[in-house]
Amino acid sequence: MGIERIKSIKDLPPEENVFSGTPACAGCGALLSLRLTLKALGRKIVIVNAAGCFTLLTIYPYTPFANSWLYTAMASAPAGAQGVRDALDILLEKGRLDPEEDLKVVVLTGDGAAYDIGLASTSGAIYRNLDFYYLCYDNEAYGNTGFQRSGATPFGSGTGTTPPGSVRPTGTELPKKDLFEIWRSHKPPYLATISPAYPVDLINKFKKAEQYKGPKLFIALSPCPPGWATDPSYTVKLAKLAVGTGVWALKEAVYGEVSHTIVPKKFKPVEEYLKEQGRFAHLFKPVRQEETLKKMQEMVDDYWKRHQLLL
Amino acid sequence: MKKEMLTGNAAAAWGVRLAEVDYIPAFPVTPQTEIIETLARWIADGDMASRFVTMDSEHSMITAAGAASATGVRAFTATSSQGLLYGFEMLYAVAGWRVPLVMVNVSRGLSAPITLETDHNDVLAARDSGFLQIHCETCQEVLDSILMAYRLVEDERVLLPIIVNMDGFYLSFTREPVEVPNLERVRNFLPPYQPKHAFFKASQPMAQSVTALGGSLYSYFKYQMHLGSQKALEVYKEVCVEFEKEFGRHYDTIEGYMLDDADYVLVMTNSFSTLGKAAVKRARARGIKAGLLRLRLLRPFPAENIQRALTGKRAVAVIDQNISVGKGGILHSDVASCLCNEKQRPLLFSFIGGLGGKNISPGEFEFIFTELIKAVAGEAVEPSQLLYTEEEWQEMVRLKRIAGKE
């Protein structure tokens, strides 16, 4: 395909579209995902936001964005995107808006809204083939309210609502929902998982997505230092480890056809990723939960075996 | 102008068509569905140049309608009952966005138990949201109110969304003669929408609905909504004058029926007011100086007009087709609050009737007037009563027996 791909980090668009001085936590992986995403999308966008950590980026009278912004509610950002996109199309059709003034419509949401409360609204927007981008900053829990289990929380993670205790030592006992596959079943033109630690991969995915009209999903695994109980300086390293251990598969799907964009040559043990994080500390202390750790490694292995990338 | 036999739902659809609405996100719910089906058919046949989108829920529907309105198009949507409640979160949001969305609500009682028929707990639950509310008695009024609603809320002094309310079944599916105005006349009254307030575009980035931390900021924005709503009282009067000039029909915030010399007054809203008016006529024939006050604009609440209309009356019965569980009639409280400092305030009683479409019979209206007369004569009268006849009670006993719940 005739898309210009970037080759190295030196080719990243220099323009900054989300400015510094936000109230995001130090080392916020989601903010890094957003910063790279907005480099890719440019300024001619309107962000339609669902309740989450990033709702607090715009606090009257300040905004860190160079573009427009509309906060809707937790459950219905895709429906807000529908209203904005349809209205822009109506204005363009009726000659009431200069085509130069047109905007891309971007839903910005955390995993709580994306995987749980906003799922019906999301499904509706994909079904209606709405032309929009959807960025889910996935920190694997309800981060804005502290750190409680969401549909994105992985098996074995401790959270505020799934605390590991003497009777239930595991933490979250359900596996992470597969949002990528939920989207894929709707057959939209473009889906991708991204990581703030792989900016070249991230930018190229947006470049590829650009050529498709319709729903375009980007799920960014975004380390959350307060929730994951990690050092803020460790965010990028942790995001890399998630990919290097196979926990976070970097992939895309064009009209449902899946391909992996970055596959580690040799997978590191999942434990290397887990042991760095406070949310998994209970798996190692006071006693090592061998069964749980084994199961977690198997879940990752099964994924890659299913895709015939782990032999 | 042509006169047609239209249901309330069809009259609503005509109002939307004549307002040349750009955008209609929709979701079906009884008894509102006929409105969106009618609009969908007109759009499919090329009679309307609007974009119609079927949404996944009322929550999504109201979000899309409000977001489109914020982007600068004339938007419309409609709902009923549980649908209104499912979208309820977004009522506050859309009002806070300060966008002129017009929504029709076809009133229906709320579950549980399930019913399809009318009362006003649905729409009155929304009375504090920031949406203005016009309540209609007739099908003609439904059509007219939609045109007036756009003119009112698109005014830069108001910029708040609005609900135009009608009763399910009693109005939604009842055919009445309705004058359908010519499009040119409507355009004189309601020019094409040219918003200045909100418009997402590349050259003018704008953040809408941002966080306002700190109570003083929040209070400022909330109170601005209140002031906008209060301002709507003044703008509404102008709209009524302009409407009458163009179409010859007179509307006000309230409507008095045989009210001027009345001693005993019923306060009502919506289509049951017609029953109330007939009861007033019958009472007059029996020599009772009866009258009726119909509330048409419920938000903003036309307190001064109501005060003027009721001051000096001997006794007033507010008939609420709703029940605030644990309190009683909702409108009774609103009316009482605007009379409480009046020196010549009337005795004020609350009657709850017509829940879930239950009829209010001539006998029950007679009972209300008897109670008012007794109260004025100094006899003890219950301050709040449910209208429920002996026959209805006997029927309930019979049904309970069948259900084995004696």
Chai-1 contact restraints between the chains, C-beta under 6 A:
chainA,res_idxA,chainB,res_idxB,connection_type,confidence,min_distance_angstrom,max_distance_angstrom,comment,restraint_id
A,K44,B,A202,contact,1.0,0.0,6.0,A-B,restraint_1
A,V46,B,F200,contact,1.0,0.0,6.0,A-B,restraint_2
A,L56,B,T211,contact,1.0,0.0,6.0,A-B,restraint_3
A,T58,B,A207,contact,1.0,0.0,6.0,A-B,restraint_4
A,T58,B,V210,contact,1.0,0.0,6.0,A-B,restraint_5
A,I59,B,T211,contact,1.0,0.0,6.0,A-B,restraint_6
A,I59,B,L213,contact,1.0,0.0,6.0,A-B,restraint_7
A,Y60,B,V210,contact,1.0,0.0,6.0,A-B,restraint_8
A,Y60,B,A212,contact,1.0,0.0,6.0,A-B,restraint_9
A,Y60,B,L217,contact,1.0,0.0,6.0,A-B,restraint_10
A,T63,B,A207,contact,1.0,0.0,6.0,A-B,restraint_11
A,N67,B,P205,contact,1.0,0.0,6.0,A-B,restraint_12
A,S68,B,F200,contact,1.0,0.0,6.0,A-B,restraint_13
A,S68,B,P205,contact,1.0,0.0,6.0,A-B,restraint_14
A,S68,B,M206,contact,1.0,0.0,6.0,A-B,restraint_15
A,W69,B,A207,contact,1.0,0.0,6.0,A-B,restraint_16
A,L70,B,Q208,contact,1.0,0.0,6.0,A-B,restraint_17
A,Y71,B,S209,contact,1.0,0.0,6.0,A-B,restraint_18
A,T72,B,T63,contact,1.0,0.0,6.0,A-B,restraint_19
A,A73,B,E89,contact,1.0,0.0,6.0,A-B,restraint_20
A,A73,B,A93,contact,1.0,0.0,6.0,A-B,restraint_21
A,A75,B,H59,contact,1.0,0.0,6.0,A-B,restraint_22
A,S76,B,H59,contact,1.0,0.0,6.0,A-B,restraint_23
A,S76,B,S60,contact,1.0,0.0,6.0,A-B,restraint_24
A,S76,B,T63,contact,1.0,0.0,6.0,A-B,restraint_25
A,A79,B,S60,contact,1.0,0.0,6.0,A-B,restraint_26
A,A79,B,T63,contact,1.0,0.0,6.0,A-B,restraint_27
A,A79,B,A64,contact,1.0,0.0,6.0,A-B,restraint_28
A,G80,B,T63,contact,1.0,0.0,6.0,A-B,restraint_29
A,G80,B,A67,contact,1.0,0.0,6.0,A-B,restraint_30
A,Q82,B,A64,contact,1.0,0.0,6.0,A-B,restraint_31
A,G83,B,A64,contact,1.0,0.0,6.0,A-B,restraint_32
A,G83,B,A67,contact,1.0,0.0,6.0,A-B,restraint_33
A,G83,B,A68,contact,1.0,0.0,6.0,A-B,restraint_34
A,V84,B,A67,contact,1.0,0.0,6.0,A-B,restraint_35
A,V84,B,T71,contact,1.0,0.0,6.0,A-B,restraint_36
A,D86,B,Y23,contact,1.0,0.0,6.0,A-B,restraint_37
A,D86,B,R51,contact,1.0,0.0,6.0,A-B,restraint_38
A,D86,B,A68,contact,1.0,0.0,6.0,A-B,restraint_39
A,A87,B,A68,contact,1.0,0.0,6.0,A-B,restraint_40
A,A87,B,T71,contact,1.0,0.0,6.0,A-B,restraint_41
A,A87,B,V73,contact,1.0,0.0,6.0,A-B,restraint_42
A,I90,B,D22,contact,1.0,0.0,6.0,A-B,restraint_43
A,I90,B,R51,contact,1.0,0.0,6.0,A-B,restraint_44
A,I90,B,V73,contact,1.0,0.0,6.0,A-B,restraint_45
A,E101,B,K201,contact,1.0,0.0,6.0,A-B,restraint_46
A,E101,B,A202,contact,1.0,0.0,6.0,A-B,restraint_47
A,L103,B,F200,contact,1.0,0.0,6.0,A-B,restraint_48
A,L103,B,A202,contact,1.0,0.0,6.0,A-B,restraint_49
A,A120,B,D56,contact,1.0,0.0,6.0,A-B,restraint_50
A,S121,B,S60,contact,1.0,0.0,6.0,A-B,restraint_51
A,G124,B,D56,contact,1.0,0.0,6.0,A-B,restraint_52
A,G124,B,S60,contact,1.0,0.0,6.0,A-B,restraint_53
